[in-house]
Amino acid sequence: MKEFDVDKNTLDLLRLFRSELLTDAETWHYLENEFLKISLQDVKHAVLSIQQDIVALRIDPIELKNKLIE
């Protein structure tokens, strides 16, 4: 679990909540799928944003690819 800047009691509560959820496979599977959907949407949004920037700045995609490889 990634530790954020929160107090110990909150972390303990989150750990307990997670361990309880892990005993309920159906609920845990549902939450994993929801988190995956959100992550994929974030990636899709980032890719679309990069594509828009490339078009707006008139960047040659092949030139960009070559620079990234370098």
Summary of the structure (lengths in Angstrom):
residues: 70
radius of gyration: 20.0
end to end distance: 35.3
largest distance: 52.4
contacts: 123
relative contact order: 0.06
helix: 80%
strand: 0%
